[in-house]
């Protein structure tokens, strides 16, 4: 029998495990205990997050290629590439709720430019001065997706500063609470979000660990896919302190552009070189705009690609006095896709 549609292919090849409606067969029919990560293709929260390339990889090579169960076999000998593409299209259509951004819009995270896609992540960032005064600073960031298009964010900054006597002092900075909302998502090409944040003066300003005032931040975030696995991202907005005697209003512009490379036709590890341009300017008469450039690289560490690292060098392009070059890096864990020890 010729199988022409994704639904026909699914019913012929996949229904035995995944069930007639894509929610999975009961254990009494399966004859074995299903793995913990057994998918429900009608669950939009799970099925929309992944890229089509990841679905193709698992169907082509089997579950182990992404660190999932060996029960999922490879279908590359039984199905043609065209048939696999059709069945993936059918599986993605099982989410019938509109408004869920697709996983292709979940672009690689840059060091400083926040992305528009709502995530479930833990992120640990660090930046080290390579010249000038000694400083190690960063943040522990928690991001939790809320529904189709929302995200709650909490950040705890930290810093270690070297004083004039070459001693070091450490402390926590101003804690940050934020919310992100997707405003627009078009297929696999464009995503636009708005984000608001509030930082509270929990850091010790006298020691250089905080601003000493509550600050509100408002941003617009854009993610855009381009041909040949290239992309760019933009974050732009304002920092608005409540006490102008302690900190100035400021405008911030961040942008990142990059290209993703994957091994073995999209199956293996992903390498994403990027470059960021960052500008900021106090909104005061006579203030100058500071510009920085950040060449960097993000690398996936495990098969499931939910544990990643990124690193780069932030270098001032102008107004270099008092603005050191920094070595920056992060470790990222997308906890929705599994535990830290899973998917290796």
CORNOR-V563271 format. One record per backbone hydrogen bond with DSSP energy under -0.5 kcal/mol. CO is the residue of the C=O (numbers start at 1). NH is the residue of the N-H. Records with the same first field share a line. If there is no record, write none. Layout:
CO=NH / NH
This chain:
2=4
5=9
6=10
7=11
8=12
9=13
10=14 / 15
14=17 / 18
15=19
17=25
18=24
19=22
22=41
26=29 / 30
27=31
32=34
35=38
39=41
40=43
42=44
43=46 / 47
44=48
46=49
48=103
50=103
51=54 / 55
52=56
53=57
54=58
55=59
56=60
57=61
58=62
59=75
60=76
62=65
63=66 / 68
64=67
67=343
69=72
71=73
72=63
75=79
80=84
81=85
82=86
83=87
84=88
85=89
86=90
87=91
88=92
89=93
91=94
92=95
94=96
96=98
97=100
99=101
102=105
103=106
105=107
112=114
113=110
120=335 / 336
121=143
122=333
123=125 / 141
124=331
125=139
126=329
127=137
128=327
134=162
135=129
136=160
137=127
138=158
139=125 / 141
140=156
141=123
142=154
143=121
144=152
145=147
146=150
148=101
149=182
150=146
151=180
152=144
153=178
154=142
155=157 / 176
156=140
157=173
158=138
159=171
160=136
161=169
163=166
167=163
169=161
171=159
172=204
173=175
175=200
176=155
177=198
178=153
179=196
180=151
181=194
184=192
185=187
186=189 / 190
187=102
189=225
190=186
191=223
192=183 / 184
193=221
194=181
195=219
196=179
197=217
198=177
199=215
200=175 / 202
203=205
204=207 / 209
205=208
214=242
215=199
216=240
217=197
218=238
219=195
220=236
221=193
222=234
223=191
224=232
226=230
227=230
229=260
230=226
231=258
232=224
233=256
234=222
235=254
236=220
237=252
238=218 / 240
239=241 / 250
240=216
242=244
243=246 / 247
249=283
250=239
251=281
252=237
253=279
254=235
255=277
256=233
257=275
258=231
259=273
261=271
263=267 / 268
264=267
269=263
270=300
271=261
272=298
273=259
274=296
275=257
276=294
277=255
278=292
279=253
280=290
281=251
282=284
284=287
290=280
291=317 / 318
292=278
293=315
294=276
295=313
296=274
297=311
298=272
299=309
302=305
306=334
307=301 / 302
308=332
309=299
310=330
311=297
312=328
313=295 / 315
314=326
315=293
320=323
322=324
325=130 / 131
326=314 / 328
327=128
328=312
329=126
330=310
331=124
332=308
333=122 / 335
334=337
335=338
339=342
343=303 / 304
